[in-house]
Amino acid sequence: MSDFHQSGGIATLHQLGPRDRPRLEEELVRFAPARPLALILPVMASDMDGPALARIIEELGGAAYVSRVVVALGGSARKDLEKARDLFSGLPQPVS
C-alpha cells in the first residue's frame, strides 16, 4: 500500500515509520493552502488525564499544515466536554 490512500472525502496516511518525516511535513506544508488538512482525533474521556494526550496536543500545536482538528470525544459526560474544550482550545477549530 502506498503512503497515501483516499476513498471519498477522507484520506489516510499509511506507513509513516520509515519515511523521511521532515520531507513529509514539508510536502504537507506546501499542499495545505490548496488542500486544507483536517485531523479527526478520537479521544476517550479517560485519555484526558494521561501524559500522552498532552504530548499529542503539543505536537499538533506546531503542525502548521493542520487547518482543523476535529475531536471525537467518547465515553464522556458534560463535564468531560468542558475539560476537552479547555485542553484543545489552542488548536485550530477547537471542540465546539
Helices and strands as residue ranges (DSSP letters): E 4-7, E 10-13, H 21-31, E 37-44, G 45-49, H 51-61, E 66-74, H 78-87
